[in-house]
Amino acid sequence: MADPKYENLPGIAYDQPDVYETGDLPEADQPDPTEEEENECIEQLHLSVKDSFNKFKGRFLTGAVDFSDRLSRKSRIGYRAGEWELAAEGEPETILERYNRLRCEFSELLEQVAEQQNKATESEKDEYTKLAVQINSTKKLLEELKLEEGEQIDPKAEKLKEYLSSSNKKTKQGEVVTAHLKLKPEVNLAYTTRIAQLEHRLHKLEQAAGVRDEEAFRRLQAATGQATLCGAAASLAAQTSLLRPAELAAAEARVTSLLTNVDALKAAVKPADPELDAKVNELYKLLKQIDGISHSEILERMEALEALHNQASNFGKSLTELETLQTTIASGVQNNKELLQGVQEVFAHNVDSVNKEIKKLDEKISKLAAA
């Protein structure tokens, strides 16, 4: 049904569907909207779904990989890139790619030899050990080239490496291939020449100085107190300058005055106290005994014994007081003994006097009784 606002207009067919006209071509005749002009700077890839399907038909992913876009708690990962980039199939290898491939193959070969060695018997383990040593030494020679750092390579060394890699692939179990790589590093030639010149000059200096072994040089260092040959020579020159006649006369005069002063000091010093010398010697022996003990241990020991020393000091004071009291008591007892002895003598004298008086009284009584 037409819009109500057009219902009163003439020439409108109300019983027919609405038709909108345009100036564009029919859909079948319209050009492809994705078609672009050809440009040399833009690389256009023409992919065929059928060819891609046939190429990967019957093949499956291996390992814990997932290229889908499904949502999950763990992130989806694909194949991780290796340590080195190798050339694609059918493309020529560069020097660096071939070098990396050889290193990878040597590492894999070492792993395979280690696995076979673990499974082998005792008699076969020696052969695998020798083979592993040879492979490891060859791998070290290969790594010493350091091509990843951009050093120059000898073409002959490249041929030797190719021969070595092909020989390692064809080597049977138990066989050992030994190859020696002799390179000519022209880049380091000037550096090596400079080192050789310095070593030659150093050898001449050692011959001139007479230092042919390390033990003699150590003795020279101990005698002069210098760590270098120049310092030792300067020290020896200073010592030889003291042997001049003028210097010797001055040194002799100074030694004579010094001896005079020493004799005067000996005469002025009083003879040492024997007890003090004995104490000093005893302390010196004690210090020699505790020379190996650290001062911190001695301090800790003294702090631990501080309470014991205080108790010993208090005990000494108490013992002194007891000795004083004992002396006082002993003197009192002695006085009491003397007093008791005097009393006993007086009592004995008085008893004798009483006995005499009693005898006299008895005689008088007997006389009176007789009368």
C-alpha positions as CSV (number, residue, x, y, z in Angstrom):
1,M,0.0,0.0,0.0
2,A,1.3,3.4,-0.9
3,D,2.1,6.0,1.6
4,P,-1.0,8.0,2.6
5,K,0.5,11.3,1.6
6,Y,0.6,10.1,-2.0
7,E,-3.0,8.8,-2.2
8,N,-4.5,11.9,-3.8
9,L,-1.7,12.3,-6.4
10,P,-2.6,11.4,-10.0
11,G,-0.8,8.6,-12.0
12,I,-0.2,6.3,-9.0
13,A,-1.0,2.6,-9.4
14,Y,-2.3,1.5,-6.0
15,D,-2.7,-2.1,-7.0
16,Q,0.9,-2.7,-8.0
17,P,4.1,-3.0,-5.9
18,D,6.5,0.0,-5.5
19,V,9.4,0.1,-8.0
20,Y,12.5,2.2,-7.5
21,E,14.6,3.0,-10.5
22,T,18.4,3.6,-10.5
23,G,21.1,4.4,-13.1
24,D,23.4,1.5,-12.0
25,L,24.1,-1.5,-14.1
26,P,22.5,-4.9,-13.3
27,E,24.2,-6.9,-10.5
28,A,25.6,-9.4,-12.9
29,D,27.2,-6.7,-15.0
30,Q,28.7,-4.7,-12.1
31,P,32.5,-4.8,-11.6
32,D,34.1,-6.6,-8.7
33,P,34.3,-4.1,-5.8
34,T,37.5,-5.7,-4.4
35,E,39.3,-5.3,-7.7
36,E,42.2,-2.8,-7.4
37,E,44.6,-1.3,-9.8
38,E,47.9,-3.2,-10.3
39,N,50.8,-1.6,-8.4
40,E,54.4,-2.9,-8.3
41,C,54.8,-1.8,-4.7
42,I,51.9,-4.1,-3.6
43,E,52.4,-7.8,-3.6
44,Q,49.2,-9.6,-4.4
45,L,48.9,-13.2,-3.3
46,H,46.5,-15.5,-5.2
47,L,45.4,-18.2,-2.8
48,S,43.6,-21.3,-3.9
49,V,41.4,-23.0,-1.3
50,K,41.4,-26.2,-3.2
51,D,45.2,-26.4,-3.5
52,S,45.6,-25.6,0.2
53,F,43.1,-28.3,1.2
54,N,44.8,-30.9,-0.9
55,K,48.3,-30.0,0.5
56,F,47.2,-30.4,4.1
57,K,44.8,-33.3,3.6
58,G,45.3,-36.2,5.9
59,R,47.7,-34.3,8.2
60,F,47.1,-33.5,11.9
61,L,48.7,-31.2,14.6
62,T,51.0,-32.8,17.1
63,G,51.7,-31.6,20.6
64,A,49.8,-29.2,22.9
65,V,48.9,-26.7,20.2
66,D,45.6,-25.1,19.3
67,F,45.0,-22.6,16.5
68,S,41.3,-22.2,17.1
69,D,39.7,-19.0,18.4
70,R,37.6,-20.7,21.0
71,L,37.3,-19.0,24.4
72,S,38.9,-20.7,27.4
73,R,40.7,-19.9,30.6
74,K,44.0,-20.8,29.2
75,S,45.4,-18.9,26.2
76,R,45.5,-20.7,22.9
77,I,49.0,-21.2,21.6
78,G,50.4,-22.3,18.3
79,Y,53.9,-23.7,17.4
80,R,56.6,-21.8,19.3
81,A,59.5,-20.5,17.2
82,G,62.9,-22.1,17.6
83,E,66.2,-20.6,18.5
84,W,67.4,-20.2,14.9
85,E,65.7,-19.6,11.6
86,L,66.3,-22.3,9.0
87,A,65.8,-22.0,5.3
88,A,62.6,-23.1,3.7
89,E,62.4,-26.3,1.6
90,G,63.8,-25.7,-1.9
91,E,65.5,-22.4,-1.0
92,P,69.3,-22.0,-0.9
93,E,70.8,-21.7,2.6
94,T,72.9,-18.8,3.7
95,I,76.1,-19.2,5.6
96,L,74.5,-18.2,8.9
97,E,71.5,-20.6,8.3
98,R,73.8,-23.5,7.5
99,Y,75.9,-22.7,10.6
100,N,72.8,-22.7,12.8
101,R,71.6,-25.9,11.2
102,L,74.9,-27.6,11.9
103,R,74.8,-26.6,15.5
104,C,71.2,-27.9,15.8
105,E,72.2,-31.2,14.2
106,F,75.3,-31.6,16.5
107,S,73.0,-31.0,19.6
108,E,70.5,-33.6,18.3
109,L,73.3,-36.0,17.6
110,L,74.7,-35.6,21.1
111,E,71.2,-36.3,22.6
112,Q,70.8,-39.4,20.4
113,V,74.2,-40.7,21.5
114,A,73.4,-40.1,25.1
115,E,70.1,-42.0,24.7
116,Q,71.9,-44.9,23.0
117,Q,74.5,-44.9,25.7
118,N,71.9,-45.2,28.5
119,K,70.4,-48.2,26.7
120,A,73.7,-49.8,25.7
121,T,75.6,-52.5,27.7
122,E,78.7,-51.9,29.8
123,S,81.0,-53.0,27.0
124,E,79.4,-50.6,24.4
125,K,79.3,-47.6,26.7
126,D,83.0,-46.9,26.2
127,E,82.5,-46.6,22.4
128,Y,79.6,-44.2,22.9
129,T,81.6,-42.2,25.4
130,K,84.5,-41.8,22.9
131,L,82.0,-40.9,20.1
132,A,80.3,-38.3,22.4
133,V,83.7,-36.7,23.2
134,Q,84.6,-36.4,19.5
135,I,81.2,-34.9,18.7
136,N,81.5,-32.5,21.6
137,S,85.0,-31.3,20.6
138,T,83.9,-30.8,17.0
139,K,80.9,-28.8,18.2
140,K,83.1,-26.6,20.3
141,L,85.3,-26.0,17.3
142,L,82.2,-25.0,15.3
143,E,81.0,-22.7,18.1
144,E,84.4,-20.9,18.2
145,L,83.7,-19.5,14.8
146,K,81.0,-17.2,16.3
147,L,79.4,-16.4,13.0
148,E,76.4,-14.9,14.7
149,E,78.7,-12.0,15.8
150,G,79.5,-11.2,12.2
151,E,83.1,-12.4,12.0
152,Q,84.7,-13.2,8.6
153,I,84.9,-16.8,7.5
154,D,87.6,-18.7,5.6
155,P,86.1,-20.4,2.5
156,K,88.2,-23.5,3.2
157,A,86.8,-23.7,6.7
158,E,83.3,-23.7,5.2
159,K,84.2,-26.7,2.9
160,L,85.6,-28.5,5.9
161,K,82.4,-27.9,7.9
162,E,80.2,-29.2,5.0
163,Y,82.4,-32.3,4.7
164,L,82.2,-32.8,8.5
165,S,78.5,-32.4,8.6
166,S,78.0,-34.9,5.7
167,S,80.5,-37.3,7.4
168,N,78.6,-37.2,10.7
169,K,75.4,-38.1,9.0
170,K,76.9,-41.1,7.2
171,T,78.8,-42.3,10.3
172,K,77.7,-45.7,11.5
173,Q,77.3,-46.8,15.1
174,G,80.7,-47.2,16.7
175,E,82.7,-45.3,14.0
176,V,84.5,-42.1,14.9
177,V,85.3,-39.3,12.5
178,T,88.0,-36.8,13.5
179,A,88.5,-33.5,11.7
180,H,90.7,-30.6,12.6
181,L,89.7,-27.1,11.5
182,K,92.7,-24.8,10.9
183,L,91.3,-21.3,10.3
184,K,93.2,-18.2,9.2
185,P,91.6,-15.3,11.1
186,E,92.9,-12.4,9.1
187,V,90.8,-10.0,11.1
188,N,92.7,-10.8,14.3
189,L,96.1,-11.0,12.6
190,A,97.2,-7.5,13.7
191,Y,96.0,-8.1,17.3
192,T,98.0,-11.4,17.4
193,T,101.1,-9.8,16.0
194,R,100.9,-7.0,18.6
195,I,100.6,-9.6,21.4
196,A,103.6,-11.5,20.1
197,Q,105.7,-8.3,20.0
198,L,104.7,-7.5,23.6
199,E,105.6,-11.0,24.8
200,H,109.0,-10.8,23.0
201,R,109.7,-7.4,24.7
202,L,108.6,-8.8,28.1
203,H,110.9,-11.8,27.6
204,K,113.8,-9.4,26.9
205,L,113.1,-7.4,30.0
206,E,113.0,-10.5,32.1
207,Q,116.3,-11.6,30.7
208,A,117.8,-8.2,31.4
209,A,116.5,-8.1,34.9
210,G,117.6,-11.6,35.7
211,V,114.0,-12.6,36.8
212,R,113.5,-16.1,35.3
213,D,111.2,-17.7,37.8
214,E,108.4,-16.5,40.1
215,E,110.1,-17.6,43.3
216,A,113.0,-15.2,42.7
217,F,110.6,-12.4,41.9
218,R,108.7,-13.0,45.1
219,R,112.0,-12.8,47.1
220,L,112.8,-9.5,45.4
221,Q,109.3,-8.2,46.3
222,A,109.8,-9.3,49.9
223,A,113.2,-7.7,50.1
224,T,112.2,-4.3,48.6
225,G,108.6,-4.1,49.7
226,Q,107.6,-3.2,46.1
227,A,105.1,-5.1,43.9
228,T,106.5,-4.0,40.5
229,L,109.9,-4.3,38.9
230,C,110.3,-0.5,38.5
231,G,109.5,0.0,42.2
232,A,112.0,-2.6,43.2
233,A,114.7,-1.0,41.0
234,A,113.9,2.4,42.5
235,S,114.2,1.0,46.1
236,L,117.5,-0.7,45.3
237,A,118.8,2.5,43.8
238,A,117.9,4.5,46.9
239,Q,119.6,1.9,49.1
240,T,122.8,2.0,46.9
241,S,122.9,5.8,47.2
242,L,123.4,5.4,50.9
243,L,126.7,3.6,50.3
244,R,128.5,6.7,49.0
245,P,131.5,7.9,51.1
246,A,129.9,11.2,52.1
247,E,126.7,9.4,53.2
248,L,128.7,6.7,55.0
249,A,130.6,9.4,57.1
250,A,127.3,11.1,58.0
251,A,125.7,7.8,58.9
252,E,128.7,6.8,61.1
253,A,128.6,10.1,63.0
254,R,124.9,9.6,63.6
255,V,125.4,6.0,64.8
256,T,128.2,7.1,67.2
257,S,126.0,9.8,68.7
258,L,123.2,7.3,69.0
259,L,125.4,4.8,70.8
260,T,126.5,7.6,73.2
261,N,122.9,8.4,74.0
262,V,122.1,4.7,74.5
263,D,125.0,4.3,77.0
264,A,123.8,7.4,78.9
265,L,120.3,6.0,79.1
266,K,121.6,2.7,80.3
267,A,123.6,4.4,83.1
268,A,120.6,6.6,84.0
269,V,118.1,3.8,84.1
270,K,117.7,2.2,87.6
271,P,118.0,-1.6,87.8
272,A,114.7,-3.2,87.3
273,D,112.7,-4.8,90.1
274,P,113.0,-8.6,89.9
275,E,109.3,-9.0,91.0
276,L,108.2,-6.6,88.3
277,D,110.3,-8.5,85.7
278,A,108.7,-11.8,86.8
279,K,105.2,-10.3,86.5
280,V,106.0,-8.9,83.1
281,N,107.4,-12.3,81.9
282,E,104.4,-14.1,83.3
283,L,102.0,-11.6,81.4
284,Y,104.1,-12.1,78.2
285,K,103.8,-15.9,78.5
286,L,100.0,-15.5,79.1
287,L,99.6,-13.3,76.1
288,K,101.5,-15.8,73.9
289,Q,99.2,-18.6,75.1
290,I,96.1,-16.6,74.2
291,D,97.5,-15.2,71.0
292,G,95.2,-17.4,68.8
293,I,92.1,-16.5,70.8
294,S,90.0,-13.5,69.6
295,H,89.5,-10.5,71.8
296,S,85.8,-10.8,71.5
297,E,85.8,-14.3,73.0
298,I,87.9,-13.1,75.9
299,L,85.6,-10.1,76.5
300,E,82.5,-12.4,76.5
301,R,84.3,-14.8,78.9
302,M,85.1,-11.9,81.2
303,E,81.6,-10.6,81.1
304,A,80.3,-14.1,81.9
305,L,82.7,-14.4,84.9
306,E,81.9,-10.9,86.2
307,A,79.2,-12.1,88.6
308,L,81.6,-14.9,89.8
309,H,84.3,-12.3,90.4
310,N,81.9,-10.2,92.4
311,Q,80.9,-13.2,94.5
312,A,84.5,-14.0,95.0
313,S,85.3,-10.5,96.1
314,N,82.4,-10.5,98.6
315,F,83.5,-13.9,99.9
316,G,87.0,-12.5,100.3
317,K,85.7,-9.6,102.4
318,S,83.6,-11.9,104.5
319,L,86.6,-14.2,105.0
320,T,88.7,-11.2,106.1
321,E,86.0,-10.2,108.6
322,L,85.8,-13.8,109.9
323,E,89.6,-13.9,110.3
324,T,89.5,-10.7,112.3
325,L,86.7,-12.0,114.5
326,Q,88.5,-15.3,114.9
327,T,91.7,-13.4,116.0
328,T,89.6,-11.4,118.5
329,I,88.0,-14.5,119.9
330,A,91.3,-16.3,120.1
331,S,92.8,-13.3,122.1
332,G,89.7,-13.3,124.4
333,V,90.1,-17.1,125.0
334,Q,93.8,-16.6,125.8
335,N,92.9,-13.9,128.3
336,N,90.3,-16.1,129.8
337,K,92.8,-19.0,130.1
338,E,95.3,-16.7,131.9
339,L,92.5,-15.5,134.2
340,L,91.4,-19.0,134.9
341,Q,94.9,-20.1,135.7
342,G,95.2,-17.2,138.1
343,V,91.9,-18.1,139.8
344,Q,93.0,-21.7,140.0
345,E,96.2,-20.7,141.7
346,V,94.4,-18.4,144.2
347,F,91.9,-21.2,144.9
348,A,94.7,-23.7,145.5
349,H,96.5,-21.3,147.8
350,N,93.2,-20.6,149.7
351,V,92.5,-24.3,150.0
352,D,96.0,-24.9,151.5
353,S,95.5,-22.1,153.9
354,V,92.1,-23.4,154.9
355,N,93.5,-26.9,155.4
356,K,96.3,-25.5,157.6
357,E,93.8,-23.6,159.7
358,I,91.6,-26.7,160.0
359,K,94.6,-28.7,161.2
360,K,95.5,-26.1,163.7
361,L,91.9,-26.0,164.9
362,D,91.8,-29.8,165.2
363,E,95.0,-29.8,167.3
364,K,93.5,-27.1,169.6
365,I,90.3,-29.1,169.9
366,S,92.2,-32.3,170.7
367,K,94.3,-30.5,173.3
368,L,91.2,-29.1,174.9
369,A,89.6,-32.5,174.9
370,A,92.7,-34.0,176.5
371,A,92.8,-31.4,179.2
